Amino acid sequence: MRQTIREKRADSINIVPAASPKVGMSPIRSLALVPLLALIALTAACGGTTPAESSASTTSAAEASEPPAASVDEGLFNVDITLRRDLVDPEGVQTDEEILAAFDDEPGVTAVVNPDKTLTLSMSKDRQGEMLDEMRTSMKESLADLADDPENSFTAIEADDDFTTFTVKVDGTKYNVLEEFYAFGLYIQGGLFQQLAGVAADDVDVEVAFVDDKSGEELGRSSLAETLASNSGTS
């Protein structure tokens, strides 16, 4: 019987720091790479951990799977998008001035740091569409890079335009079931894109399937909604 990711247990999930977005990259496009920090940094390893360590690391992955907090307030022609601070400053090292300066040269976008340290981006609806297109391009490029990584069994990662579904094609001879924990990063990536597009937080969902690229056999499937429901039921 096929198991879902929530029915499998790994000995550890190590979340390690990842590099910040490239210097000089558009801050709008770099938003697409923030959730990939979790995707690229999630690695599964067997052995060498105590039950307490395993529990702590699993909790970290569960927390990372939640959709990033964002809200969209729409007017007739303009839109305000409020993002969590750690979406644009994942390492927590930038000052307000440094964050705002990064948007100085971004056409059609005004950035404001709020008293609660969230960041509000104001733009026209046309600019929002351009921003989503930029994010879509960046994320697809990053997914292609991940599929090219020889450290995993992935041969291709496909996603729909709204990033609600991902299909991870794998080399069945190299596939390790623990690689399904990469789905947590895809949850975050798809969830961020949907929220920036105006999808209500309660309606955000991301589904991930792992498929043998030769036989077409589905090796695993999971979704953000079922994972959050499982975590809530066992907490």
C-alpha positions as CSV (number, residue, x, y, z in Angstrom):
1,M,0.0,0.0,0.0
2,R,1.3,3.5,-0.9
3,Q,2.3,5.5,2.0
4,T,2.0,9.3,2.3
5,I,4.7,11.4,3.6
6,R,2.9,11.9,6.9
7,E,2.9,8.1,7.4
8,K,6.7,7.8,7.1
9,R,9.2,8.6,9.8
10,A,12.8,9.6,9.2
11,D,15.5,9.3,11.8
12,S,16.4,13.0,11.3
13,I,15.7,16.0,9.1
14,N,18.5,18.4,9.2
15,I,17.7,22.0,8.2
16,V,20.9,23.8,7.5
17,P,21.6,27.4,6.5
18,A,21.5,28.2,2.9
19,A,23.0,31.0,0.9
20,S,21.2,34.3,0.6
21,P,19.8,35.4,-2.8
22,K,22.5,36.6,-5.3
23,V,23.8,40.1,-4.8
24,G,22.2,42.4,-7.4
25,M,19.1,40.2,-7.9
26,S,15.8,42.0,-8.0
27,P,14.3,41.9,-4.5
28,I,11.0,40.9,-6.1
29,R,12.6,37.9,-7.9
30,S,14.6,37.0,-4.7
31,L,11.3,36.5,-2.9
32,A,10.9,33.4,-5.0
33,L,14.1,32.0,-3.6
34,V,13.4,32.4,0.1
35,P,11.1,29.4,0.3
36,L,13.7,27.4,-1.6
37,L,16.1,27.9,1.3
38,A,14.1,25.2,3.0
39,L,13.7,23.1,-0.1
40,I,17.4,22.9,-0.9
41,A,18.5,22.7,2.7
42,L,16.2,19.9,3.8
43,T,18.3,16.7,3.8
44,A,17.3,13.3,5.2
45,A,19.9,11.2,7.1
46,C,19.7,7.9,8.8
47,G,21.1,7.0,12.2
48,G,23.1,9.0,14.7
49,T,20.3,10.8,16.5
50,T,18.5,10.4,19.7
51,P,14.6,10.3,19.9
52,A,14.7,13.9,21.3
53,E,16.9,15.1,18.5
54,S,14.6,13.4,15.9
55,S,11.5,15.0,17.5
56,A,13.0,18.4,17.5
57,S,14.1,18.3,13.9
58,T,10.7,16.9,12.8
59,T,9.0,19.8,14.6
60,S,11.2,22.3,12.7
61,A,10.1,20.7,9.4
62,A,6.5,20.9,10.4
63,E,6.8,24.5,11.3
64,A,8.5,25.2,8.0
65,S,5.6,23.6,6.1
66,E,3.1,26.2,7.2
67,P,2.1,28.7,4.5
68,P,4.1,32.0,5.1
69,A,2.0,34.7,6.6
70,A,0.9,37.2,4.0
71,S,-2.1,39.3,3.3
72,V,-3.3,41.1,0.2
73,D,-5.5,44.2,0.4
74,E,-6.9,45.1,-3.1
75,G,-8.2,48.4,-4.3
76,L,-9.6,49.2,-7.8
77,F,-6.2,49.6,-9.4
78,N,-3.7,49.1,-6.7
79,V,-2.8,46.3,-4.3
80,D,-1.0,46.2,-0.9
81,I,0.8,42.9,-0.1
82,T,2.0,42.5,3.5
83,L,4.7,39.9,4.1
84,R,6.4,38.5,7.2
85,R,9.9,40.0,7.9
86,D,11.6,36.7,7.6
87,L,10.4,36.2,4.0
88,V,12.7,39.1,2.8
89,D,15.3,38.8,5.6
90,P,15.5,35.0,6.4
91,E,18.7,35.4,8.4
92,G,17.4,38.4,10.4
93,V,20.5,40.5,9.9
94,Q,19.2,43.4,7.8
95,T,18.2,46.8,9.2
96,D,14.9,48.4,8.1
97,E,16.9,50.9,6.0
98,E,18.8,48.1,4.2
99,I,15.5,46.3,3.4
100,L,13.9,49.4,2.1
101,A,17.0,50.4,0.1
102,A,16.8,47.1,-1.8
103,F,13.4,48.2,-3.3
104,D,14.6,51.7,-4.2
105,D,15.3,50.7,-7.8
106,E,12.3,48.4,-8.2
107,P,10.0,50.1,-10.6
108,G,6.4,50.6,-9.5
109,V,6.8,49.2,-6.1
110,T,6.8,51.1,-2.8
111,A,8.0,49.3,0.4
112,V,7.2,50.3,3.9
113,V,8.3,48.6,7.2
114,N,5.4,48.5,9.6
115,P,5.6,48.9,13.4
116,D,5.3,45.1,13.8
117,K,8.3,44.7,11.4
118,T,6.2,43.2,8.6
119,L,6.9,44.6,5.1
120,T,4.1,46.0,3.0
121,L,4.6,46.3,-0.8
122,S,2.3,48.7,-2.6
123,M,2.0,48.5,-6.4
124,S,-0.5,48.5,-9.2
125,K,-2.4,45.3,-10.1
126,D,-0.5,45.3,-13.4
127,R,2.8,45.4,-11.5
128,Q,1.6,42.6,-9.2
129,G,1.0,40.5,-12.3
130,E,4.6,41.3,-13.5
131,M,5.9,40.4,-10.1
132,L,4.2,37.0,-10.1
133,D,5.6,36.4,-13.5
134,E,9.0,37.2,-12.3
135,M,8.6,34.9,-9.3
136,R,7.2,32.1,-11.5
137,T,10.3,32.3,-13.8
138,S,12.7,32.3,-10.8
139,M,11.1,29.4,-9.1
140,K,11.0,27.3,-12.3
141,E,14.7,28.0,-12.9
142,S,15.5,27.0,-9.3
143,L,13.5,23.8,-9.5
144,A,15.4,23.0,-12.7
145,D,18.7,23.5,-10.8
146,L,17.4,21.2,-8.0
147,A,16.5,18.5,-10.5
148,D,20.1,18.8,-11.9
149,D,21.6,18.3,-8.4
150,P,23.5,14.9,-8.5
151,E,23.0,14.5,-4.7
152,N,19.3,13.5,-5.2
153,S,17.4,11.2,-7.5
154,F,15.3,13.9,-9.2
155,T,15.3,14.0,-12.9
156,A,12.7,16.7,-13.4
157,I,10.3,18.8,-11.3
158,E,7.2,20.1,-12.9
159,A,4.6,22.6,-11.6
160,D,1.4,24.2,-12.8
161,D,1.3,27.9,-13.3
162,D,-0.3,28.6,-10.0
163,F,2.1,26.3,-8.1
164,T,-0.7,24.3,-6.5
165,T,0.7,21.0,-7.8
166,F,4.2,19.7,-8.2
167,T,5.3,16.4,-9.9
168,V,8.8,15.3,-8.9
169,K,10.1,12.8,-11.4
170,V,12.8,10.5,-10.0
171,D,15.3,7.8,-11.1
172,G,13.7,4.8,-9.5
173,T,17.1,3.0,-9.1
174,K,18.4,5.9,-6.9
175,Y,15.2,7.0,-5.2
176,N,15.2,7.1,-1.4
177,V,11.8,7.5,0.3
178,L,13.3,10.1,2.7
179,E,13.6,12.4,-0.3
180,E,9.9,13.0,0.0
181,F,10.7,15.4,2.8
182,Y,11.7,17.9,0.1
183,A,7.9,18.3,-0.2
184,F,8.1,20.6,2.8
185,G,10.0,23.2,0.8
186,L,7.6,22.9,-2.1
187,Y,4.7,23.5,0.3
188,I,6.3,26.8,1.4
189,Q,7.2,27.8,-2.2
190,G,3.7,27.2,-3.6
191,G,2.0,28.7,-0.5
192,L,4.0,31.9,-0.8
193,F,3.2,32.3,-4.5
194,Q,-0.5,31.7,-3.9
195,Q,-0.8,34.1,-1.1
196,L,1.0,36.8,-3.1
197,A,-1.5,36.1,-5.9
198,G,-4.4,36.9,-3.5
199,V,-5.5,33.4,-2.4
200,A,-7.0,33.4,1.1
201,A,-4.8,31.7,3.6
202,D,-7.4,29.0,4.4
203,D,-7.7,28.2,0.7
204,V,-4.0,27.7,0.1
205,D,-3.0,24.1,-0.7
206,V,0.0,22.5,-2.4
207,E,0.1,18.9,-3.6
208,V,3.3,17.0,-4.3
209,A,3.7,13.7,-6.1
210,F,6.9,11.6,-6.6
211,V,6.8,9.6,-9.8
212,D,9.2,7.0,-11.3
213,D,10.3,8.7,-14.5
214,K,10.6,5.3,-16.4
215,S,7.6,3.3,-15.2
216,G,5.3,6.2,-14.3
217,E,4.6,4.6,-11.0
218,E,3.5,7.0,-8.2
219,L,5.9,6.5,-5.3
220,G,4.4,9.0,-2.9
221,R,1.9,11.8,-2.7
222,S,1.2,14.4,0.0
223,S,-0.4,17.8,0.4
224,L,0.1,20.8,2.6
225,A,-3.5,20.6,3.9
226,E,-3.2,16.9,5.0
227,T,0.2,17.5,6.5
228,L,-1.0,20.5,8.6
229,A,-4.1,18.5,9.6
230,S,-2.0,15.6,10.7
231,N,0.3,17.8,12.7
232,S,-2.7,19.6,14.3
233,G,-4.3,16.2,15.3
234,T,-1.1,14.9,16.9
235,S,-0.1,18.1,18.7
